[in-house]
């Protein structure tokens, strides 16, 4: 693991905690699931570019998909 993957993983994990708390308090499924995925997915990627790409996509999903 490089420093970049650690920093990006921490950043997306922190954003994921925010999405998770928001989704739990608002009873919104999409932000809750995206928050959980944002906290977990950095463990499965070793490339910083892939980490950023997947993280940005997961952060954008609640904006475009609303239930």
PQR file of N, CA, C, O and H, with PARSE charges and radii, in Angstrom:
ATOM      1  N   UNK A   1       0.834  -1.185   0.000 -0.4000 1.5000
ATOM      2  CA  UNK A   1       0.000   0.000   0.000 -0.0000 2.0000
ATOM      3  C   UNK A   1       0.874   1.242   0.000  0.5500 1.7000
ATOM      4  O   UNK A   1       1.890   1.313   0.691 -0.5500 1.4000
ATOM      5  N   UNK A   2       0.462   2.194  -0.775 -0.4000 1.5000
ATOM      6  CA  UNK A   2       1.200   3.443  -0.811 -0.0000 2.0000
ATOM      7  C   UNK A   2       0.512   4.466   0.095  0.5500 1.7000
ATOM      8  O   UNK A   2      -0.582   4.232   0.609 -0.5500 1.4000
ATOM      9  H   UNK A   2      -0.364   2.136  -1.336  0.4000 1.0000
ATOM     10  N   UNK A   3       1.163   5.570   0.269 -0.4000 1.5000
ATOM     11  CA  UNK A   3       0.603   6.644   1.092 -0.0000 2.0000
ATOM     12  C   UNK A   3      -0.670   7.188   0.450  0.5500 1.7000
ATOM     13  O   UNK A   3      -1.620   7.539   1.148 -0.5500 1.4000
ATOM     14  H   UNK A   3       2.051   5.760  -0.148  0.4000 1.0000
ATOM     15  N   UNK A   4      -0.688   7.257  -0.867 -0.4000 1.5000
ATOM     16  CA  UNK A   4      -1.859   7.781  -1.564 -0.0000 2.0000
ATOM     17  C   UNK A   4      -3.093   6.921  -1.308  0.5500 1.7000
ATOM     18  O   UNK A   4      -4.175   7.456  -1.063 -0.5500 1.4000
ATOM     19  H   UNK A   4       0.084   6.971  -1.435  0.4000 1.0000
ATOM     20  N   UNK A   5      -2.949   5.602  -1.361 -0.4000 1.5000
ATOM     21  CA  UNK A   5      -4.106   4.743  -1.120 -0.0000 2.0000
ATOM     22  C   UNK A   5      -4.579   4.848   0.326  0.5500 1.7000
ATOM     23  O   UNK A   5      -5.779   4.768   0.590 -0.5500 1.4000
ATOM     24  H   UNK A   5      -2.070   5.167  -1.559  0.4000 1.0000
ATOM     25  N   UNK A   6      -3.664   5.025   1.249 -0.4000 1.5000
ATOM     26  CA  UNK A   6      -4.063   5.194   2.649 -0.0000 2.0000
ATOM     27  C   UNK A   6      -4.826   6.497   2.864  0.5500 1.7000
ATOM     28  O   UNK A   6      -5.847   6.520   3.552 -0.5500 1.4000
ATOM     29  H   UNK A   6      -2.689   5.090   1.034  0.4000 1.0000
ATOM     30  N   UNK A   7      -4.332   7.569   2.279 -0.4000 1.5000
ATOM     31  CA  UNK A   7      -4.988   8.866   2.437 -0.0000 2.0000
ATOM     32  C   UNK A   7      -6.354   8.867   1.758  0.5500 1.7000
ATOM     33  O   UNK A   7      -7.333   9.332   2.342 -0.5500 1.4000
ATOM     34  H   UNK A   7      -3.503   7.551   1.720  0.4000 1.0000
ATOM     35  N   UNK A   8      -6.430   8.357   0.544 -0.4000 1.5000
ATOM     36  CA  UNK A   8      -7.710   8.299  -0.152 -0.0000 2.0000
ATOM     37  C   UNK A   8      -8.682   7.384   0.572  0.5500 1.7000
ATOM     38  O   UNK A   8      -9.872   7.686   0.658 -0.5500 1.4000
ATOM     39  H   UNK A   8      -5.635   7.979   0.070  0.4000 1.0000
ATOM     40  N   UNK A   9      -8.189   6.273   1.090 -0.4000 1.5000
ATOM     41  CA  UNK A   9      -9.040   5.362   1.854 -0.0000 2.0000
ATOM     42  C   UNK A   9      -9.601   6.017   3.100  0.5500 1.7000
ATOM     43  O   UNK A   9     -10.771   5.822   3.430 -0.5500 1.4000
ATOM     44  H   UNK A   9      -7.222   6.027   1.020  0.4000 1.0000
ATOM     45  N   UNK A  10      -8.783   6.790   3.797 -0.4000 1.5000
ATOM     46  CA  UNK A  10      -9.268   7.498   4.981 -0.0000 2.0000
ATOM     47  C   UNK A  10     -10.289   8.564   4.597  0.5500 1.7000
ATOM     48  O   UNK A  10     -11.293   8.734   5.289 -0.5500 1.4000
ATOM     49  H   UNK A  10      -7.832   6.948   3.529  0.4000 1.0000
ATOM     50  N   UNK A  11     -10.050   9.268   3.525 -0.4000 1.5000
ATOM     51  CA  UNK A  11     -10.974  10.305   3.082 -0.0000 2.0000
ATOM     52  C   UNK A  11     -12.330   9.715   2.702  0.5500 1.7000
ATOM     53  O   UNK A  11     -13.371  10.208   3.136 -0.5500 1.4000
ATOM     54  H   UNK A  11      -9.234   9.130   2.963  0.4000 1.0000
ATOM     55  N   UNK A  12     -12.313   8.664   1.894 -0.4000 1.5000
ATOM     56  CA  UNK A  12     -13.573   8.048   1.492 -0.0000 2.0000
ATOM     57  C   UNK A  12     -14.257   7.359   2.666  0.5500 1.7000
ATOM     58  O   UNK A  12     -15.486   7.311   2.719 -0.5500 1.4000
ATOM     59  H   UNK A  12     -11.467   8.263   1.542  0.4000 1.0000
ATOM     60  N   UNK A  13     -13.491   6.832   3.598 -0.4000 1.5000
ATOM     61  CA  UNK A  13     -14.083   6.253   4.801 -0.0000 2.0000
ATOM     62  C   UNK A  13     -14.788   7.298   5.645  0.5500 1.7000
ATOM     63  O   UNK A  13     -15.871   7.042   6.171 -0.5500 1.4000
ATOM     64  H   UNK A  13     -12.493   6.871   3.555  0.4000 1.0000
ATOM     65  N   UNK A  14     -14.185   8.476   5.781 -0.4000 1.5000
ATOM     66  CA  UNK A  14     -14.811   9.559   6.551 -0.0000 2.0000
ATOM     67  C   UNK A  14     -16.080  10.050   5.864  0.5500 1.7000
ATOM     68  O   UNK A  14     -17.082  10.307   6.530 -0.5500 1.4000
ATOM     69  H   UNK A  14     -13.305   8.684   5.353  0.4000 1.0000
ATOM     70  N   UNK A  15     -16.049  10.181   4.556 -0.4000 1.5000
ATOM     71  CA  UNK A  15     -17.247  10.577   3.816 -0.0000 2.0000
ATOM     72  C   UNK A  15     -18.307   9.486   3.934  0.5500 1.7000
ATOM     73  O   UNK A  15     -19.498   9.780   4.037 -0.5500 1.4000
ATOM     74  H   UNK A  15     -15.234   9.972   4.015  0.4000 1.0000
ATOM     75  N   UNK A  16     -17.877   8.238   3.920 -0.4000 1.5000
ATOM     76  CA  UNK A  16     -18.806   7.118   4.078 -0.0000 2.0000
ATOM     77  C   UNK A  16     -19.498   7.125   5.426  0.5500 1.7000
ATOM     78  O   UNK A  16     -20.682   6.799   5.513 -0.5500 1.4000
ATOM     79  H   UNK A  16     -16.910   7.998   3.837  0.4000 1.0000
ATOM     80  N   UNK A  17     -18.786   7.489   6.476 -0.4000 1.5000
ATOM     81  CA  UNK A  17     -19.410   7.598   7.803 -0.0000 2.0000
ATOM     82  C   UNK A  17     -20.493   8.667   7.777  0.5500 1.7000
ATOM     83  O   UNK A  17     -21.572   8.473   8.337 -0.5500 1.4000
ATOM     84  H   UNK A  17     -17.824   7.755   6.406  0.4000 1.0000
ATOM     85  N   UNK A  18     -20.213   9.786   7.135 -0.4000 1.5000
ATOM     86  CA  UNK A  18     -21.211  10.848   7.020 -0.0000 2.0000
ATOM     87  C   UNK A  18     -22.435  10.396   6.245  0.5500 1.7000
ATOM     88  O   UNK A  18     -23.561  10.667   6.662 -0.5500 1.4000
ATOM     89  H   UNK A  18     -19.337   9.943   6.680  0.4000 1.0000
ATOM     90  N   UNK A  19     -22.238   9.711   5.125 -0.4000 1.5000
ATOM     91  CA  UNK A  19     -23.363   9.194   4.347 -0.0000 2.0000
ATOM     92  C   UNK A  19     -24.156   8.182   5.164  0.5500 1.7000
ATOM     93  O   UNK A  19     -25.387   8.184   5.141 -0.5500 1.4000
ATOM     94  H   UNK A  19     -21.323   9.491   4.786  0.4000 1.0000
ATOM     95  N   UNK A  20     -23.450   7.320   5.883 -0.4000 1.5000
ATOM     96  CA  UNK A  20     -24.104   6.282   6.672 -0.0000 2.0000
ATOM     97  C   UNK A  20     -24.970   6.894   7.774  0.5500 1.7000
ATOM     98  O   UNK A  20     -26.116   6.484   7.961 -0.5500 1.4000
ATOM     99  H   UNK A  20     -22.450   7.319   5.902  0.4000 1.0000
ATOM    100  N   UNK A  21     -24.434   7.859   8.492 -0.4000 1.5000
ATOM    101  CA  UNK A  21     -25.197   8.511   9.561 -0.0000 2.0000
ATOM    102  C   UNK A  21     -26.396   9.257   8.985  0.5500 1.7000
ATOM    103  O   UNK A  21     -27.492   9.197   9.542 -0.5500 1.4000
ATOM    104  H   UNK A  21     -23.503   8.191   8.340  0.4000 1.0000
ATOM    105  N   UNK A  22     -26.192   9.957   7.876 -0.4000 1.5000
ATOM    106  CA  UNK A  22     -27.295  10.666   7.231 -0.0000 2.0000
ATOM    107  C   UNK A  22     -28.388   9.688   6.802  0.5500 1.7000
ATOM    108  O   UNK A  22     -29.570   9.928   7.051 -0.5500 1.4000
ATOM    109  H   UNK A  22     -25.301  10.005   7.423  0.4000 1.0000
ATOM    110  N   UNK A  23     -27.999   8.594   6.163 -0.4000 1.5000
ATOM    111  CA  UNK A  23     -28.974   7.611   5.697 -0.0000 2.0000
ATOM    112  C   UNK A  23     -29.716   6.948   6.840  0.5500 1.7000
ATOM    113  O   UNK A  23     -30.906   6.655   6.720 -0.5500 1.4000
ATOM    114  H   UNK A  23     -27.039   8.399   5.961  0.4000 1.0000
ATOM    115  N   UNK A  24     -29.031   6.709   7.944 -0.4000 1.5000
ATOM    116  CA  UNK A  24     -29.675   6.089   9.098 -0.0000 2.0000
ATOM    117  C   UNK A  24     -30.678   7.043   9.747  0.5500 1.7000
ATOM    118  O   UNK A  24     -31.785   6.631  10.096 -0.5500 1.4000
ATOM    119  H   UNK A  24     -28.065   6.948   8.042  0.4000 1.0000
ATOM    120  N   UNK A  25     -30.306   8.297   9.909 -0.4000 1.5000
ATOM    121  CA  UNK A  25     -31.200   9.269  10.552 -0.0000 2.0000
ATOM    122  C   UNK A  25     -32.393   9.627   9.679  0.5500 1.7000
ATOM    123  O   UNK A  25     -33.484   9.870  10.194 -0.5500 1.4000
ATOM    124  H   UNK A  25     -29.407   8.631   9.625  0.4000 1.0000
ATOM    125  N   UNK A  26     -32.202   9.661   8.375 -0.4000 1.5000
ATOM    126  CA  UNK A  26     -33.279  10.022   7.460 -0.0000 2.0000
ATOM    127  C   UNK A  26     -34.052   8.807   6.950  0.5500 1.7000
ATOM    128  O   UNK A  26     -35.007   8.957   6.188 -0.5500 1.4000
ATOM    129  H   UNK A  26     -31.316   9.464   7.957  0.4000 1.0000
ATOM    130  N   UNK A  27     -33.653   7.627   7.356 -0.4000 1.5000
ATOM    131  CA  UNK A  27     -34.242   6.361   6.877 -0.0000 2.0000
ATOM    132  C   UNK A  27     -34.189   6.275   5.356  0.5500 1.7000
ATOM    133  O   UNK A  27     -35.139   5.826   4.714 -0.5500 1.4000
ATOM    134  H   UNK A  27     -32.877   7.505   7.975  0.4000 1.0000
ATOM    135  N   UNK A  28     -33.081   6.704   4.798 -0.4000 1.5000
ATOM    136  CA  UNK A  28     -32.868   6.664   3.348 -0.0000 2.0000
ATOM    137  C   UNK A  28     -31.899   5.524   3.029  0.5500 1.7000
ATOM    138  O   UNK A  28     -30.766   5.502   3.512 -0.5500 1.4000
ATOM    139  H   UNK A  28     -32.310   7.069   5.320  0.4000 1.0000
ATOM    140  N   UNK A  29     -32.353   4.598   2.225 -0.4000 1.5000
ATOM    141  CA  UNK A  29     -31.586   3.395   1.941 -0.0000 2.0000
ATOM    142  C   UNK A  29     -30.352   3.659   1.072  0.5500 1.7000
ATOM    143  O   UNK A  29     -29.287   3.101   1.335 -0.5500 1.4000
ATOM    144  H   UNK A  29     -33.273   4.615   1.833  0.4000 1.0000
ATOM    145  N   UNK A  30     -30.479   4.494   0.053 -0.4000 1.5000
ATOM    146  CA  UNK A  30     -29.364   4.707  -0.886 -0.0000 2.0000
ATOM    147  C   UNK A  30     -28.150   5.339  -0.202  0.5500 1.7000
ATOM    148  O   UNK A  30     -27.048   4.818  -0.377 -0.5500 1.4000
ATOM    149  H   UNK A  30     -31.344   4.947  -0.160  0.4000 1.0000
ATOM    150  N   UNK A  31     -28.279   6.435   0.571 -0.4000 1.5000
ATOM    151  CA  UNK A  31     -27.098   6.962   1.252 -0.0000 2.0000
ATOM    152  C   UNK A  31     -26.538   6.006   2.307  0.5500 1.7000
ATOM    153  O   UNK A  31     -25.327   5.966   2.527 -0.5500 1.4000
ATOM    154  H   UNK A  31     -29.174   6.858   0.712  0.4000 1.0000
ATOM    155  N   UNK A  32     -27.405   5.244   2.953 -0.4000 1.5000
ATOM    156  CA  UNK A  32     -26.959   4.281   3.950 -0.0000 2.0000
ATOM    157  C   UNK A  32     -26.071   3.214   3.321  0.5500 1.7000
ATOM    158  O   UNK A  32     -24.996   2.911   3.839 -0.5500 1.4000
ATOM    159  H   UNK A  32     -28.388   5.276   2.774  0.4000 1.0000
ATOM    160  N   UNK A  33     -26.518   2.649   2.212 -0.4000 1.5000
ATOM    161  CA  UNK A  33     -25.744   1.601   1.532 -0.0000 2.0000
ATOM    162  C   UNK A  33     -24.476   2.181   0.919  0.5500 1.7000
ATOM    163  O   UNK A  33     -23.416   1.560   1.000 -0.5500 1.4000
ATOM    164  H   UNK A  33     -27.391   2.895   1.792  0.4000 1.0000
ATOM    165  N   UNK A  34     -24.566   3.356   0.311 -0.4000 1.5000
ATOM    166  CA  UNK A  34     -23.370   3.974  -0.272 -0.0000 2.0000
ATOM    167  C   UNK A  34     -22.350   4.316   0.808  0.5500 1.7000
ATOM    168  O   UNK A  34     -21.147   4.171   0.596 -0.5500 1.4000
ATOM    169  H   UNK A  34     -25.427   3.860   0.246  0.4000 1.0000
ATOM    170  N   UNK A  35     -22.822   4.765   1.954 -0.4000 1.5000
ATOM    171  CA  UNK A  35     -21.915   5.044   3.060 -0.0000 2.0000
ATOM    172  C   UNK A  35     -21.212   3.795   3.538  0.5500 1.7000
ATOM    173  O   UNK A  35     -20.013   3.819   3.812 -0.5500 1.4000
ATOM    174  H   UNK A  35     -23.800   4.883   2.126  0.4000 1.0000
ATOM    175  N   UNK A  36     -21.946   2.710   3.638 -0.4000 1.5000
ATOM    176  CA  UNK A  36     -21.345   1.444   4.050 -0.0000 2.0000
ATOM    177  C   UNK A  36     -20.316   0.976   3.024  0.5500 1.7000
ATOM    178  O   UNK A  36     -19.233   0.519   3.391 -0.5500 1.4000
ATOM    179  H   UNK A  36     -22.921   2.690   3.416  0.4000 1.0000
ATOM    180  N   UNK A  37     -20.650   1.089   1.754 -0.4000 1.5000
ATOM    181  CA  UNK A  37     -19.704   0.706   0.699 -0.0000 2.0000
ATOM    182  C   UNK A  37     -18.479   1.610   0.676  0.5500 1.7000
ATOM    183  O   UNK A  37     -17.369   1.137   0.431 -0.5500 1.4000
ATOM    184  H   UNK A  37     -21.530   1.461   1.457  0.4000 1.0000
ATOM    185  N   UNK A  38     -18.664   2.910   0.930 -0.4000 1.5000
ATOM    186  CA  UNK A  38     -17.521   3.828   0.963 -0.0000 2.0000
ATOM    187  C   UNK A  38     -16.579   3.505   2.110  0.5500 1.7000
ATOM    188  O   UNK A  38     -15.375   3.736   2.002 -0.5500 1.4000
ATOM    189  H   UNK A  38     -19.566   3.294   1.129  0.4000 1.0000
ATOM    190  N   UNK A  39     -17.105   2.975   3.202 -0.4000 1.5000
ATOM    191  CA  UNK A  39     -16.245   2.605   4.323 -0.0000 2.0000
ATOM    192  C   UNK A  39     -15.503   1.301   4.077  0.5500 1.7000
ATOM    193  O   UNK A  39     -14.410   1.101   4.608 -0.5500 1.4000
ATOM    194  H   UNK A  39     -18.083   2.787   3.290  0.4000 1.0000
ATOM    195  N   UNK A  40     -16.088   0.406   3.274 -0.4000 1.5000
ATOM    196  CA  UNK A  40     -15.524  -0.936   3.101 -0.0000 2.0000
ATOM    197  C   UNK A  40     -14.635  -1.070   1.862  0.5500 1.7000
ATOM    198  O   UNK A  40     -13.628  -1.777   1.905 -0.5500 1.4000
ATOM    199  H   UNK A  40     -16.975   0.568   2.844  0.4000 1.0000
ATOM    200  N   UNK A  41     -14.987  -0.407   0.766 -0.4000 1.5000
ATOM    201  CA  UNK A  41     -14.313  -0.699  -0.509 -0.0000 2.0000
ATOM    202  C   UNK A  41     -12.818  -0.392  -0.537  0.5500 1.7000
ATOM    203  O   UNK A  41     -12.117  -1.050  -1.306 -0.5500 1.4000
ATOM    204  H   UNK A  41     -15.805   0.167   0.730  0.4000 1.0000
ATOM    205  N   UNK A  42     -12.262   0.558   0.239 -0.4000 1.5000
ATOM    206  CA  UNK A  42     -10.806   0.786   0.140 -0.0000 2.0000
ATOM    207  C   UNK A  42      -9.947  -0.423   0.511  0.5500 1.7000
ATOM    208  O   UNK A  42      -8.775  -0.483   0.139 -0.5500 1.4000
ATOM    209  H   UNK A  42     -12.832   1.092   0.863  0.4000 1.0000
ATOM    210  N   UNK A  43     -10.511  -1.380   1.233 -0.4000 1.5000
ATOM    211  CA  UNK A  43      -9.751  -2.577   1.586 -0.0000 2.0000
ATOM    212  C   UNK A  43      -9.493  -3.487   0.394  0.5500 1.7000
ATOM    213  O   UNK A  43      -8.615  -4.347   0.459 -0.5500 1.4000
ATOM    214  H   UNK A  43     -11.463  -1.332   1.535  0.4000 1.0000
ATOM    215  N   UNK A  44     -10.236  -3.316  -0.686 -0.4000 1.5000
ATOM    216  CA  UNK A  44     -10.150  -4.218  -1.825 -0.0000 2.0000
ATOM    217  C   UNK A  44      -9.400  -3.647  -3.023  0.5500 1.7000
ATOM    218  O   UNK A  44      -9.248  -4.336  -4.032 -0.5500 1.4000
ATOM    219  H   UNK A  44     -10.949  -2.617  -0.738  0.4000 1.0000
ATOM    220  N   UNK A  45      -8.926  -2.404  -2.936 -0.4000 1.5000
ATOM    221  CA  UNK A  45      -8.225  -1.781  -4.053 -0.0000 2.0000
ATOM    222  C   UNK A  45      -6.805  -1.408  -3.635  0.5500 1.7000
ATOM    223  O   UNK A  45      -6.590  -0.866  -2.551 -0.5500 1.4000
ATOM    224  H   UNK A  45      -9.049  -1.845  -2.116  0.4000 1.0000
ATOM    225  N   UNK A  46      -5.855  -1.700  -4.493 -0.4000 1.5000
ATOM    226  CA  UNK A  46      -4.470  -1.324  -4.200 -0.0000 2.0000
ATOM    227  C   UNK A  46      -3.994  -0.171  -5.082  0.5500 1.7000
ATOM    228  O   UNK A  46      -2.961   0.437  -4.799 -0.5500 1.4000
ATOM    229  H   UNK A  46      -6.030  -2.141  -5.373  0.4000 1.0000
ATOM    230  N   UNK A  47      -4.725   0.130  -6.130 -0.4000 1.5000
ATOM    231  CA  UNK A  47      -4.375   1.228  -7.019 -0.0000 2.0000
ATOM    232  C   UNK A  47      -5.093   2.501  -6.570  0.5500 1.7000
ATOM    233  O   UNK A  47      -6.296   2.487  -6.310 -0.5500 1.4000
ATOM    234  H   UNK A  47      -5.563  -0.363  -6.360  0.4000 1.0000
ATOM    235  N   UNK A  48      -4.354   3.580  -6.485 -0.4000 1.5000
ATOM    236  CA  UNK A  48      -4.934   4.847  -6.054 -0.0000 2.0000
ATOM    237  C   UNK A  48      -5.932   5.368  -7.089  0.5500 1.7000
ATOM    238  O   UNK A  48      -6.956   5.946  -6.725 -0.5500 1.4000
ATOM    239  H   UNK A  48      -3.377   3.591  -6.696  0.4000 1.0000
ATOM    240  N   UNK A  49      -5.643   5.168  -8.360 -0.4000 1.5000
ATOM    241  CA  UNK A  49      -6.551   5.649  -9.402 -0.0000 2.0000
ATOM    242  C   UNK A  49      -7.879   4.907  -9.369  0.5500 1.7000
ATOM    243  O   UNK A  49      -8.936   5.522  -9.510 -0.5500 1.4000
ATOM    244  H   UNK A  49      -4.812   4.698  -8.656  0.4000 1.0000
ATOM    245  N   UNK A  50      -7.835   3.607  -9.187 -0.4000 1.5000
ATOM    246  CA  UNK A  50      -9.073   2.828  -9.089 -0.0000 2.0000
ATOM    247  C   UNK A  50      -9.851   3.211  -7.835  0.5500 1.7000
ATOM    248  O   UNK A  50     -11.080   3.279  -7.855 -0.5500 1.4000
ATOM    249  H   UNK A  50      -6.977   3.107  -9.072  0.4000 1.0000
ATOM    250  N   UNK A  51      -9.138   3.457  -6.758 -0.4000 1.5000
ATOM    251  CA  UNK A  51      -9.759   3.863  -5.503 -0.0000 2.0000
ATOM    252  C   UNK A  51     -10.507   5.184  -5.667  0.5500 1.7000
ATOM    253  O   UNK A  51     -11.641   5.320  -5.209 -0.5500 1.4000
ATOM    254  H   UNK A  51      -8.139   3.402  -6.741  0.4000 1.0000
ATOM    255  N   UNK A  52      -9.878   6.142  -6.313 -0.4000 1.5000
ATOM    256  CA  UNK A  52     -10.508   7.447  -6.532 -0.0000 2.0000
ATOM    257  C   UNK A  52     -11.705   7.311  -7.473  0.5500 1.7000
ATOM    258  O   UNK A  52     -12.750   7.915  -7.229 -0.5500 1.4000
ATOM    259  H   UNK A  52      -8.957   6.032  -6.686  0.4000 1.0000
ATOM    260  N   UNK A  53     -11.572   6.542  -8.524 -0.4000 1.5000
ATOM    261  CA  UNK A  53     -12.645   6.372  -9.493 -0.0000 2.0000
ATOM    262  C   UNK A  53     -13.882   5.741  -8.849  0.5500 1.7000
ATOM    263  O   UNK A  53     -14.992   6.250  -9.004 -0.5500 1.4000
ATOM    264  H   UNK A  53     -10.724   6.052  -8.723  0.4000 1.0000
ATOM    265  N   UNK A  54     -13.693   4.650  -8.140 -0.4000 1.5000
ATOM    266  CA  UNK A  54     -14.818   3.983  -7.488 -0.0000 2.0000
ATOM    267  C   UNK A  54     -15.399   4.857  -6.381  0.5500 1.7000
ATOM    268  O   UNK A  54     -16.617   4.899  -6.205 -0.5500 1.4000
ATOM    269  H   UNK A  54     -12.792   4.236  -8.015  0.4000 1.0000
ATOM    270  N   UNK A  55     -14.550   5.552  -5.638 -0.4000 1.5000
ATOM    271  CA  UNK A  55     -15.023   6.427  -4.574 -0.0000 2.0000
ATOM    272  C   UNK A  55     -15.878   7.565  -5.092  0.5500 1.7000
ATOM    273  O   UNK A  55     -16.907   7.884  -4.495 -0.5500 1.4000
ATOM    274  H   UNK A  55     -13.561   5.519  -5.782  0.4000 1.0000
ATOM    275  N   UNK A  56     -15.478   8.175  -6.176 -0.4000 1.5000
ATOM    276  CA  UNK A  56     -16.258   9.271  -6.754 -0.0000 2.0000
ATOM    277  C   UNK A  56     -17.598   8.754  -7.275  0.5500 1.7000
ATOM    278  O   UNK A  56     -18.622   9.419  -7.121 -0.5500 1.4000
ATOM    279  H   UNK A  56     -14.643   7.915  -6.661  0.4000 1.0000
ATOM    280  N   UNK A  57     -17.593   7.590  -7.881 -0.4000 1.5000
ATOM    281  CA  UNK A  57     -18.851   7.009  -8.371 -0.0000 2.0000
ATOM    282  C   UNK A  57     -19.788   6.715  -7.205  0.5500 1.7000
ATOM    283  O   UNK A  57     -20.979   7.020  -7.277 -0.5500 1.4000
ATOM    284  H   UNK A  57     -16.761   7.050  -8.006  0.4000 1.0000
ATOM    285  N   UNK A  58     -19.264   6.125  -6.132 -0.4000 1.5000
ATOM    286  CA  UNK A  58     -20.102   5.828  -4.971 -0.0000 2.0000
ATOM    287  C   UNK A  58     -20.609   7.095  -4.291  0.5500 1.7000
ATOM    288  O   UNK A  58     -21.713   7.106  -3.746 -0.5500 1.4000
ATOM    289  H   UNK A  58     -18.297   5.877  -6.073  0.4000 1.0000
ATOM    290  N   UNK A  59     -19.819   8.151  -4.318 -0.4000 1.5000
ATOM    291  CA  UNK A  59     -20.276   9.407  -3.739 -0.0000 2.0000
ATOM    292  C   UNK A  59     -21.358  10.060  -4.589  0.5500 1.7000
ATOM    293  O   UNK A  59     -22.204  10.773  -4.049 -0.5500 1.4000
ATOM    294  H   UNK A  59     -18.923   8.142  -4.761  0.4000 1.0000
ATOM    295  N   UNK A  60     -21.358   9.841  -5.888 -0.4000 1.5000
ATOM    296  CA  UNK A  60     -22.327  10.463  -6.789 -0.0000 2.0000
ATOM    297  C   UNK A  60     -23.647   9.719  -6.856  0.5500 1.7000
ATOM    298  O   UNK A  60     -24.664  10.306  -7.224 -0.5500 1.4000
ATOM    299  H   UNK A  60     -20.671   9.262  -6.327  0.4000 1.0000
ATOM    300  N   UNK A  61     -23.655   8.453  -6.513 -0.4000 1.5000
ATOM    301  CA  UNK A  61     -24.882   7.639  -6.631 -0.0000 2.0000
ATOM    302  C   UNK A  61     -26.049   8.248  -5.848  0.5500 1.7000
ATOM    303  O   UNK A  61     -27.136   8.362  -6.415 -0.5500 1.4000
ATOM    304  H   UNK A  61     -22.828   7.975  -6.213  0.4000 1.0000
ATOM    305  N   UNK A  62     -25.892   8.644  -4.585 -0.4000 1.5000
ATOM    306  CA  UNK A  62     -27.057   9.217  -3.873 -0.0000 2.0000
ATOM    307  C   UNK A  62     -27.600  10.495  -4.493  0.5500 1.7000
ATOM    308  O   UNK A  62     -28.774  10.820  -4.312 -0.5500 1.4000
ATOM    309  H   UNK A  62     -25.010   8.551  -4.125  0.4000 1.0000
ATOM    310  N   UNK A  63     -26.770  11.217  -5.212 -0.4000 1.5000
ATOM    311  CA  UNK A  63     -27.223  12.447  -5.857 -0.0000 2.0000
ATOM    312  C   UNK A  63     -28.156  12.137  -7.032  0.5500 1.7000
ATOM    313  O   UNK A  63     -29.128  12.858  -7.261 -0.5500 1.4000
ATOM    314  H   UNK A  63     -25.816  10.954  -5.359  0.4000 1.0000
ATOM    315  N   UNK A  64     -27.864  11.074  -7.769 -0.4000 1.5000
ATOM    316  CA  UNK A  64     -28.630  10.753  -8.962 -0.0000 2.0000
ATOM    317  C   UNK A  64     -29.761   9.764  -8.711  0.5500 1.7000
ATOM    318  O   UNK A  64     -30.747   9.766  -9.449 -0.5500 1.4000
ATOM    319  H   UNK A  64     -27.075  10.488  -7.583  0.4000 1.0000
ATOM    320  N   UNK A  65     -29.644   8.923  -7.695 -0.4000 1.5000
ATOM    321  CA  UNK A  65     -30.672   7.910  -7.404 -0.0000 2.0000
ATOM    322  C   UNK A  65     -31.301   8.267  -6.062  0.5500 1.7000
ATOM    323  O   UNK A  65     -30.637   8.259  -5.025 -0.5500 1.4000
ATOM    324  H   UNK A  65     -28.843   8.922  -7.096  0.4000 1.0000
ATOM    325  N   UNK A  66     -32.586   8.579  -6.104 -0.4000 1.5000
ATOM    326  CA  UNK A  66     -33.307   8.910  -4.877 -0.0000 2.0000
ATOM    327  C   UNK A  66     -34.573   8.076  -4.810  0.5500 1.7000
ATOM    328  O   UNK A  66     -35.307   7.948  -5.790 -0.5500 1.4000
ATOM    329  H   UNK A  66     -33.125   8.585  -6.946  0.4000 1.0000
ATOM    330  N   UNK A  67     -34.812   7.518  -3.643 -0.4000 1.5000
ATOM    331  CA  UNK A  67     -36.031   6.741  -3.421 -0.0000 2.0000
ATOM    332  C   UNK A  67     -36.908   7.439  -2.430  0.5500 1.7000
ATOM    333  O   UNK A  67     -37.987   6.946  -2.105 -0.5500 1.4000
ATOM    334  H   UNK A  67     -34.216   7.622  -2.847  0.4000 1.0000
TER
END
